[in-house]
Amino acid sequence: MLYSSSTADKLLACYLQKPSLMVETKYPIEKDEFQIQLHKIIFVACYNLFATECKSVNIMEINQWLSKYIA
């Protein structure tokens, strides 16, 4: 399957604007569908922030969440 980094960027931007899209069952997606490590990291961060009832996700929240894991 071809992988479009540009399309993945746009999908992640949609998840940042509306994190609830990640859990909708109409178009399920998992982190392993992203081929670029950065995309996987952003997806997991968004997903976990949404799971903690964060209504909107922004770069500052992602950075804060990641700071717990990056030394």
Salt bridges, closest charged atoms under 4 A:
ASP9 OD1 - HIS39 NE2 2.72
